[in-house]
């Protein structure tokens, strides 16, 4: 599996950040507490996961 890209969206769907070549770790320090959605593109398939930052 190869992660091609990663985008971070808020609850309203607004794009917060784009990571074109994600590494094993993603810096989330700049995000405020709340709920976000991570949208991964892996081998031309889009996968969305919910993230809760406290």
Secondary structure, DSSP 8 states (H G I E B T S, - for coil): --EEEEEEEETT--EEEEESS--S----TTS-SEEEEEEEEETTEEEEEEEEE-
